[in-house]
């Protein structure tokens, strides 16, 4: 039985590759020879010329957020624009919520919780 393919990205090249998953094998970008980042099987790459979307993706990946499927569907909410990222970063700073958790919030409360 063939293994399902998953996505890997190269941020400097703004390129995405579907390859079989292998935990023990490091994937290398065929363009720049840098290591690829495993992003998950529910990932949809933005167009190469969409620099804003790639910057948003870079913030998500550096925060440790990936695009893995769950038992009930896709990976859940992920911000698509830098303004959505900024809004969630501001909320995380004000509320004390971990940055990665704030980034995957579907909605940001109007004011941070009082504790």
C-alpha positions as CSV (number, residue, x, y, z in Angstrom):
1,X,0.0,0.0,0.0
2,X,1.4,3.4,-1.0
3,X,1.9,6.0,1.7
4,X,-0.2,9.2,1.5
5,X,1.7,12.3,0.5
6,X,2.1,15.3,2.7
7,X,3.3,18.9,2.0
8,X,6.7,20.3,2.5
9,X,7.6,24.0,1.9
10,X,10.7,26.1,1.3
11,X,10.1,29.6,2.6
12,X,13.0,31.3,0.8
13,X,12.0,29.9,-2.6
14,X,8.2,30.1,-1.9
15,X,7.8,26.6,-3.1
16,X,5.7,23.7,-2.0
17,X,6.2,20.0,-2.6
18,X,4.0,16.9,-2.0
19,X,6.1,13.9,-0.9
20,X,5.6,10.7,1.1
21,X,6.1,11.3,4.8
22,X,9.2,9.8,6.4
23,X,10.1,11.0,9.9
24,X,13.7,9.9,9.6
25,X,14.5,11.5,6.2
26,X,15.3,15.2,5.9
27,X,13.8,16.8,2.8
28,X,16.0,19.2,0.8
29,X,14.7,22.0,-1.5
30,X,15.7,21.1,-5.1
31,X,16.1,24.9,-5.9
32,X,18.2,26.2,-3.0
33,X,19.3,23.0,-1.1
34,X,17.9,24.3,2.2
35,X,15.9,21.9,4.4
36,X,12.2,21.8,3.7
37,X,9.6,22.3,6.5
38,X,6.9,19.7,6.9
39,X,3.6,21.5,7.0
40,X,1.0,18.7,6.8
41,X,-1.4,17.1,4.4
42,X,-4.1,19.7,4.7
43,X,-1.9,22.5,3.4
44,X,-2.8,24.6,0.3
45,X,0.1,26.7,-0.9
46,X,-0.4,30.3,-1.9
47,X,0.8,31.5,-5.3
48,X,4.5,32.1,-5.5
49,X,4.1,35.8,-6.3
50,X,1.7,36.4,-3.3
51,X,4.4,37.7,-0.9
52,X,1.9,38.7,1.8
53,X,0.5,35.2,2.0
54,X,4.0,33.7,2.2
55,X,4.9,36.2,5.0
56,X,1.8,35.1,6.9
57,X,2.7,31.5,6.4
58,X,6.2,32.1,7.6
59,X,4.8,33.6,10.9
60,X,2.5,30.6,11.4
61,X,5.3,28.1,10.7
62,X,7.8,29.8,13.0
63,X,5.1,29.8,15.7
64,X,5.0,26.0,15.3
65,X,1.6,25.9,13.6
66,X,1.1,23.2,11.0
67,X,-1.7,22.0,8.7
68,X,-2.5,18.5,9.7
69,X,-5.9,16.9,9.1
70,X,-7.9,15.9,12.2
71,X,-10.4,13.1,12.5
72,X,-13.3,15.6,11.8
73,X,-11.8,17.4,8.7
74,X,-9.1,20.0,8.1
75,X,-6.6,21.6,10.3
76,X,-9.0,24.2,11.7
77,X,-8.8,28.0,11.5
78,X,-5.5,29.6,10.2
79,X,-5.1,33.3,9.6
80,X,-4.7,34.2,5.9
81,X,-3.6,37.8,6.1
82,X,-1.0,39.8,8.0
83,X,-3.7,42.0,9.6
84,X,-5.4,38.8,11.1
85,X,-2.0,37.8,12.4
86,X,-1.4,41.2,13.9
87,X,-4.8,41.2,15.6
88,X,-4.1,37.9,17.2
89,X,-0.6,38.9,18.2
90,X,-2.0,42.0,20.0
91,X,-4.6,39.8,21.7
92,X,-1.9,37.4,22.9
93,X,0.3,40.2,24.3
94,X,-2.6,41.8,26.2
95,X,-4.2,38.6,27.5
96,X,-1.1,36.5,28.2
97,X,-2.4,33.7,26.0
98,X,0.4,31.7,24.2
99,X,1.1,33.2,20.8
100,X,0.5,29.8,18.9
101,X,-2.9,29.4,20.6
102,X,-4.0,32.9,19.8
103,X,-3.0,32.5,16.1
104,X,-5.5,29.6,15.7
105,X,-8.4,31.4,17.3
106,X,-11.3,31.7,14.9
107,X,-12.5,34.9,16.6
108,X,-10.6,37.3,18.9
109,X,-12.5,38.6,21.9
110,X,-13.1,42.3,21.9
111,X,-11.2,42.7,25.3
112,X,-8.8,40.3,27.0
113,X,-10.1,38.1,29.8
114,X,-9.6,39.5,33.3
115,X,-7.8,37.2,35.6
